[in-house]
Amino acid sequence: MGLKLPLQPATLEIAAFLEVVPLLINEVIMFQVIKQ
């Protein structure tokens, strides 16, 4: 139990990062499509 507590904030950051990444990829794809 004690070992898991320090990992939780990092896990939340990774989860938030993984949620943002697809949005950034989508923005890049849309930008490429508009540029063509």
Beta strands, then each sheet from edge to edge (+ up, - down):
end
